[in-house]
């Protein structure tokens, strides 16, 4: 007998969800995807200017661990945090709202 994959477990759980649970699940996934995307953009920008996480953290007055969490998508960044990161990287923060889909 083969091992159950994470995808199989996910699909079993999705089938068993109520409509309200599925909506909550979808919202959580969207939020996680956004946090990961933002983190990747911060990491790419940091690497483009040649800073280490520690150096960026010092410029932001935060810890290297906080920068690592931000870049990993482990935390949803506030606008204040993103503004600090942009300023520390010599960039301008730009927010874009686009149609869903």
BAFI-3210 file (N, C-alpha, C; in Angstrom, 3 decimals, decimal comma, padded with zeros to 6 digits):
// residues 101
n [1|2|3|4|5|6|7|8|9|10|11|12|13|14|15|16|17|18|19|20|21|22|23|24|25|26|27|28|29|30|31|32|33|34|35|36|37|38|39|40|41|42|43|44|45|46|47|48|49|50|51|52|53|54|55|56|57|58|59|60|61|62|63|64|65|66|67|68|69|70|71|72|73|74|75|76|77|78|79|80|81|82|83|84|85|86|87|88|89|90|91|92|93|94|95|96|97|98|99|100|101]
n.u [000,847|000,600|001,906|-000,087|-000,524|000,095|-001,527|-003,655|-004,725|-005,494|-007,446|-009,371|-010,178|-011,221|-013,468|-015,084|-015,801|-018,028|-019,911|-019,384|-017,045|-015,355|-015,197|-013,853|-011,469|-010,519|-010,093|-008,048|-006,014|-005,638|-004,695|-002,307|-000,915|-000,592|001,046|003,350|004,031|004,555|006,696|008,589|009,032|010,208|012,551|013,769|014,205|015,922|018,137|018,827|019,918|022,072|022,118|022,365|020,114|020,451|021,603|019,522|017,603|018,796|018,676|015,956|015,363|014,782|014,743|016,937|015,646|012,975|012,974|013,594|011,287|009,379|010,292|009,951|007,273|005,995|004,633|002,083|002,671|002,499|001,374|003,031|005,384|006,081|006,521|008,748|010,588|010,763|011,788|014,245|015,469|015,789|013,674|010,394|007,244|004,587|001,209|-001,030|-004,226|-006,154|-008,454|-010,175|-009,351]
n.v [-001,182|002,200|005,371|008,036|011,013|014,537|016,026|014,286|014,103|016,757|016,999|015,167|016,472|018,849|017,955|017,188|019,554|022,172|024,721|027,198|026,599|026,019|028,510|029,952|028,513|028,992|031,744|031,837|030,535|032,328|034,541|033,514|033,012|035,635|036,713|035,192|035,979|038,732|038,522|037,279|039,332|041,281|039,919|039,563|042,261|043,030|041,371|042,349|044,839|044,084|043,556|041,929|039,932|040,706|043,245|044,632|044,437|046,000|048,520|048,827|048,942|046,579|043,022|040,456|038,028|038,804|039,912|037,609|036,061|037,684|037,592|034,890|034,646|034,087|035,763|038,195|041,164|044,464|047,659|049,615|048,180|047,328|049,805|050,667|048,711|049,239|051,882|051,399|049,956|051,784|052,230|052,925|052,415|050,794|050,255|048,097|047,667|045,271|043,811|040,868|037,460]
n.w [000,000|-000,893|000,221|001,499|-000,236|000,258|-001,364|-001,848|000,743|001,079|-000,932|-000,003|002,324|001,276|-000,127|001,965|003,130|004,188|002,456|003,660|005,104|002,976|001,716|003,689|003,747|001,116|001,293|003,197|001,800|-000,341|001,073|002,106|-000,275|-001,210|000,819|000,412|-002,196|-001,819|-000,043|-001,705|-003,541|-001,904|-001,144|-003,694|-004,385|-002,316|-002,796|-005,313|-004,758|-003,337|-000,566|002,626|004,638|007,278|006,994|005,705|007,712|009,717|008,525|008,529|011,154|012,582|013,267|011,919|011,807|011,586|009,026|007,586|008,075|006,811|004,130|003,616|003,540|005,812|007,411|007,304|005,834|007,107|005,852|006,847|007,451|004,870|003,695|005,184|004,372|001,606|001,655|002,932|000,978|-000,963|-002,629|-004,013|-002,597|-004,143|-004,674|-006,224|-007,424|-008,920|-011,309|-010,222|-010,949]
ca.u [000,000|001,392|001,692|-001,026|000,161|-000,520|-002,587|-004,799|-005,302|-006,145|-008,668|-010,354|-010,680|-012,035|-014,748|-015,869|-016,086|-019,271|-019,679|-018,757|-015,673|-014,592|-014,943|-012,821|-010,247|-010,072|-009,598|-006,762|-005,049|-005,356|-003,881|-000,973|-000,274|-000,198|002,189|004,508|004,377|005,170|008,001|009,493|009,382|011,156|013,823|014,355|014,676|017,079|019,262|019,200|020,774|023,241|022,078|022,014|018,934|020,889|021,778|018,186|016,983|019,375|018,126|014,527|015,268|014,114|015,681|017,141|014,599|011,744|013,141|013,505|009,859|008,730|010,686|009,427|005,815|005,520|003,853|001,472|003,309|001,668|001,827|004,154|006,561|006,451|007,072|010,100|011,431|010,986|012,693|015,555|016,015|015,860|012,578|009,106|006,191|003,484|000,140|-001,845|-005,474|-006,522|-009,647|-009,971|-009,478]
ca.v [000,000|003,415|006,448|009,078|012,279|015,736|016,420|013,399|014,538|018,044|016,749|014,543|017,507|019,780|017,299|017,108|020,893|022,879|025,903|028,225|026,165|026,147|029,941|030,323|027,869|029,734|033,039|031,595|030,219|033,577|035,358|032,899|033,256|037,041|036,882|034,589|036,841|039,952|038,119|037,058|040,638|041,917|039,200|039,911|043,642|043,046|040,761|043,221|045,929|043,479|043,576|040,712|040,117|041,453|044,651|045,195|044,553|047,165|049,723|048,891|048,927|045,343|041,912|039,619|037,001|039,410|040,003|036,238|035,681|038,470|037,057|033,524|034,673|033,558|036,785|039,171|042,452|045,659|048,707|050,282|047,333|047,395|051,142|050,649|047,884|049,989|053,001|050,829|049,451|052,895|052,048|053,510|051,410|050,987|049,282|047,980|046,916|044,806|042,949|039,479|036,471]
ca.w [000,000|-001,009|001,183|001,108|-000,518|000,826|-002,292|-001,572|002,017|000,817|-001,704|000,905|003,228|000,495|-000,440|003,196|003,649|003,875|001,621|004,499|005,374|001,726|001,523|004,658|003,262|-000,064|001,765|003,849|000,739|-001,055|001,958|002,155|-001,575|-001,251|001,721|-000,260|-003,327|-001,274|000,481|-002,834|-004,107|-000,979|-001,283|-004,994|-004,312|-001,410|-003,495|-006,431|-004,266|-002,708|000,900|003,361|005,487|008,464|006,612|005,499|009,031|010,406|007,898|008,871|012,629|012,996|013,377|010,737|011,832|011,067|007,577|007,075|008,086|005,766|002,828|003,480|003,491|007,082|008,089|006,405|006,092|007,181|004,950|007,509|007,249|003,456|003,464|005,754|003,507|000,363|001,955|003,236|-000,283|-001,897|-003,576|-003,702|-002,447|-005,065|-004,466|-007,430|-007,290|-010,253|-011,325|-009,822|-012,013]
c.u [000,889|001,040|000,702|-000,267|-000,582|-001,672|-003,845|-005,500|-006,073|-007,471|-009,756|-010,990|-011,593|-013,416|-015,664|-016,287|-017,477|-018,918|-018,958|-017,308|-014,799|-014,253|-013,821|-011,459|-009,668|-009,489|-008,223|-005,673|-004,663|-004,446|-002,445|-000,218|000,223|001,026|003,460|004,971|005,076|006,569|009,027|009,944|010,387|012,523|014,523|014,931|015,916|018,308|019,752|020,101|021,971|023,288|021,811|020,729|019,292|021,037|020,430|017,490|017,499|018,812|016,651|014,294|014,449|015,166|015,823|016,063|013,279|011,809|013,017|012,050|009,099|009,028|010,147|007,913|005,193|004,693|003,260|002,011|002,282|002,189|003,020|005,440|007,025|007,048|008,511|011,051|011,763|011,982|014,109|016,249|016,160|014,806|011,337|008,089|005,031|002,465|-000,722|-003,070|-005,925|-007,776|-009,292|-010,067|-008,296]
c.v [001,241|004,429|007,457|010,371|013,437|016,199|015,562|013,796|015,838|017,818|016,091|015,579|018,481|019,200|017,298|018,479|021,382|024,074|026,989|027,866|026,332|027,614|030,405|029,751|028,650|031,092|032,886|031,304|031,489|034,478|034,826|033,141|034,699|037,284|036,325|035,469|038,116|039,630|037,912|038,379|041,366|041,253|039,565|041,330|043,745|042,496|041,647|044,371|045,404|043,538|042,188|040,986|040,951|042,943|045,333|045,406|045,775|048,460|049,926|049,002|047,742|044,243|041,161|038,554|037,546|039,546|038,615|035,769|036,399|037,873|035,655|033,496|034,152|034,542|037,716|040,546|043,568|046,665|049,448|049,501|047,392|048,750|051,220|049,861|048,629|051,119|052,486|050,319|050,559|052,817|052,794|052,376|051,763|049,882|049,273|047,131|046,554|043,950|041,516|038,564|036,242]
c.w [000,000|000,061|000,620|000,894|000,133|-000,055|-002,082|-000,275|001,837|000,093|-000,859|001,817|002,486|000,202|000,782|003,735|003,270|002,996|002,418|004,815|004,138|001,461|002,448|004,234|002,082|000,318|002,414|002,817|-000,018|-000,222|002,023|000,847|-001,680|-000,377|001,087|-001,414|-002,859|-000,755|-000,621|-003,439|-003,217|-001,112|-002,591|-004,977|-003,433|-002,118|-004,644|-005,999|-003,472|-001,194|001,453|004,144|006,711|008,159|006,373|006,834|009,777|009,834|008,231|010,374|013,115|013,068|012,059|010,667|011,283|009,554|006,956|007,018|006,985|004,398|002,577|003,357|004,765|007,878|007,043|006,773|006,177|006,160|005,539|007,289|005,799|003,100|003,990|004,861|002,218|000,592|002,204|001,981|-001,332|-002,983|-003,120|-003,611|-003,365|-004,839|-005,718|-007,124|-008,697|-010,188|-010,924|-011,040|-012,760]
res [x|x|x|x|x|x|x|x|x|x|x|x|x|x|x|x|x|x|x|x|x|x|x|x|x|x|x|x|x|x|x|x|x|x|x|x|x|x|x|x|x|x|x|x|x|x|x|x|x|x|x|x|x|x|x|x|x|x|x|x|x|x|x|x|x|x|x|x|x|x|x|x|x|x|x|x|x|x|x|x|x|x|x|x|x|x|x|x|x|x|x|x|x|x|x|x|x|x|x|x|x]
***
